Amino acid sequence: MNIALWVLQVLLGLFFVFHSFVMLRPSPGGMKYILEMPAGLRLFAGIAEGLAGLALVIPPLVRVLTWLTPLAAAGLVLLMLGAIVFHVQRREYPNVGFNAVLGLLAAVIAWGRFGPYPF
């Protein structure tokens, strides 16, 4: 299970760091919802996703402040709940499902690292 959690941490970490770059540097031909988000919300979400993505991998990798990893995963669960609300209001239902899956995967990491499989 430890290996599975590591794989999830790396994959989610890479995804959220990539998505934070997309949110912080939106391109005109990019995702429509990013261009239409309020600037403050986009900035908050981009920074939060990037930092959480880094915190999923770097602290346990260098064995410093490893308690940040489950907290980052829990924060991503909350961020995905907010993203679900955002996308439901805009009737972007495929994004709702994708955010639900990402939130569930982050919840698995938080459960595993807070509970039976700490570092």
Secondary structure by P-SEA (a helix, b strand, c coil): caaaaaaaaaaaaaaaaaaaaaaaccccccccccccccaaaaaaaaaaaaaaaaaaccccccccccaaaaaaaaaaaaaaaaaaaaaaaacaaaaaaaaaaaaaaaaaaaaaaaccccc
